Amino acid sequence: MSVAVPAETSGDAKKPWNSGYDYGPIARNVDAVLVMAYDYSYQGGPPGPIAPLGWVKHVLQYARATIPRAKLQLGLPAYAYDWVTKSPYPSVNRTLPQVVRWLRRHTAVRPRWNMAASQPYYTYRDSSGRRHYVAFEDAKSTAMVLRLAQAYRIGTVFTWYVGSETTAVFQELRGYGG
């Protein structure tokens, strides 16, 4: 039996989200714990990186301290979020091929690199003048997370959701040898 759990960086049961996902007891009762290391910034919240590398490292540190390595699997994003940057931050989910196609059609928009998050993003204004922020993964950001997973000796990685990745991201994932 496997259980997917949200990413956590501590077992602080005082936080409402953590109380239902105590990694230790869960790990003792299942064959695999799938830690979803994505949605640091999420639909319905303010825009930002989906899985900043430093945060993923903290997630892995906590997970490795509470879940036996043989049971631990790491979930990675292979998608994008496109937020309007004004509250209430309406957003839509995008596949990585959709991002690539959009950027090809809008050549004036150039992706940038978020150094702190080790993740690409871009901004644009829509036809109504609203500013958007789009966070996404690419082969470079995926490779960086996979190197981190290897350093923590994570045997299995997975993505949410299959089919949303580009060929380049798929090749990085396919070549993973945790």
C-alpha positions in Angstrom: 0.0 0.0 0.0 1.2 3.5 -0.8 0.1 6.9 0.6 0.6 10.3 -1.0 1.3 13.0 1.5 1.8 16.8 1.2 5.3 18.2 1.5 6.3 19.1 5.0 9.4 20.6 6.4 8.6 19.9 10.1 6.2 17.8 12.1 4.7 20.8 13.8 1.3 19.4 14.7 0.1 22.8 15.8 -0.2 23.7 12.1 -3.6 22.6 10.9 -2.3 21.1 7.7 0.3 18.9 9.4 -2.0 17.3 12.0 -3.4 14.7 9.5 0.0 13.8 7.9 2.3 12.6 10.6 5.0 11.0 8.4 6.3 8.6 11.0 3.1 6.7 11.9 2.1 6.7 8.2 5.4 5.2 7.1 5.2 2.4 9.7 1.9 1.2 8.2 2.5 1.4 4.4 4.9 0.1 1.8 5.6 3.5 0.3 5.2 7.2 1.2 4.9 9.5 -1.8 5.9 13.0 -0.7 4.4 15.5 -3.1 7.2 18.1 -3.2 5.2 20.7 -5.2 2.7 23.4 -4.8 4.8 25.6 -2.5 2.9 28.3 -4.4 -0.4 26.9 -5.4 -3.6 27.8 -7.2 -5.7 30.0 -5.0 -2.7 31.6 -3.3 -0.3 34.3 -4.4 2.0 33.6 -7.3 5.5 32.2 -6.8 7.7 29.2 -7.5 6.0 25.8 -7.5 8.9 23.8 -6.0 11.8 26.1 -5.0 15.0 24.0 -4.8 15.8 25.1 -1.2 12.3 24.2 0.0 12.5 20.8 -1.7 15.8 20.3 0.2 14.1 21.0 3.5 11.2 18.7 2.5 13.8 15.9 1.8 15.7 16.5 5.1 12.5 16.2 7.1 11.2 13.2 5.1 14.5 11.4 5.4 14.5 11.9 9.1 11.0 10.5 9.5 10.5 8.0 6.7 12.7 5.0 6.0 14.7 5.6 2.8 13.4 2.4 1.2 9.8 3.7 1.6 10.3 7.3 0.5 9.3 8.4 -3.0 9.6 12.0 -4.2 7.0 13.8 -6.3 8.0 16.5 -8.6 6.0 19.1 -10.6 5.9 18.9 -14.4 3.4 21.6 -15.0 2.9 25.4 -14.7 0.6 27.8 -13.0 -0.5 31.1 -14.6 -1.6 33.6 -12.0 -3.1 37.0 -12.2 -0.8 39.0 -9.8 -3.7 40.8 -8.1 -5.7 39.4 -5.2 -7.6 37.0 -5.2 -4.9 35.6 -7.6 -7.1 33.7 -10.1 -4.9 31.1 -11.8 -5.0 28.3 -14.3 -3.0 25.1 -14.5 -0.9 24.7 -17.7 1.0 21.8 -19.2 4.6 22.4 -20.1 3.9 21.9 -23.8 1.2 24.6 -23.5 3.8 27.0 -21.9 6.3 26.3 -24.8 3.6 26.9 -27.4 2.5 30.1 -25.7 6.1 31.4 -25.5 6.6 30.6 -29.2 3.6 32.7 -30.1 4.6 35.6 -27.8 8.2 36.2 -28.7 8.4 39.5 -26.9 8.0 37.6 -23.6 11.2 36.0 -22.3 11.4 33.5 -19.6 13.6 34.5 -16.6 15.4 32.4 -14.1 14.4 32.7 -10.4 17.9 32.3 -8.8 16.5 31.8 -5.3 14.1 29.1 -6.4 16.2 27.6 -9.3 13.1 27.7 -11.5 12.0 29.5 -14.6 9.1 32.0 -14.8 7.8 34.8 -17.0 5.4 37.7 -16.7 3.1 39.2 -19.2 0.0 41.4 -19.5 -3.2 40.0 -20.9 -5.6 41.8 -23.3 -7.4 43.4 -20.2 -4.1 44.8 -18.9 -3.9 42.4 -16.0 -0.3 41.3 -15.1 0.3 37.6 -15.0 3.1 35.5 -13.4 3.8 32.1 -14.8 5.9 29.6 -12.8 6.9 26.4 -14.6 9.5 23.6 -14.7 12.0 23.0 -17.5 14.7 20.4 -18.1 17.3 22.5 -16.1 15.1 22.9 -13.0 14.1 19.3 -13.2 17.7 18.1 -13.5 18.6 20.2 -10.4 15.9 18.6 -8.3 16.9 15.2 -9.5 20.5 15.8 -8.5 19.2 16.8 -5.0 17.1 13.6 -4.9 20.2 11.5 -5.8 22.2 13.2 -3.1 19.5 12.1 -0.6 19.5 8.6 -2.2 15.8 8.7 -3.2 15.2 5.6 -5.2 12.0 6.6 -6.9 10.6 9.9 -8.2 7.2 10.6 -9.8 5.4 13.5 -11.3 2.1 15.1 -11.1 0.7 14.8 -13.7 1.9 12.4 -16.4 1.5 13.8 -19.8 2.0 17.4 -18.8 5.8 17.3 -19.3 7.9 18.3 -22.3 10.1 15.8 -24.1 13.2 17.5 -22.4 11.7 17.2 -18.9 10.7 13.6 -19.7 14.2 12.7 -20.8 15.6 14.1 -17.5 13.1 12.0 -15.5 13.7 8.9 -17.6 17.4 9.2 -17.0 17.1 9.4 -13.2 19.0 6.7 -11.5 18.4 7.3 -7.8 
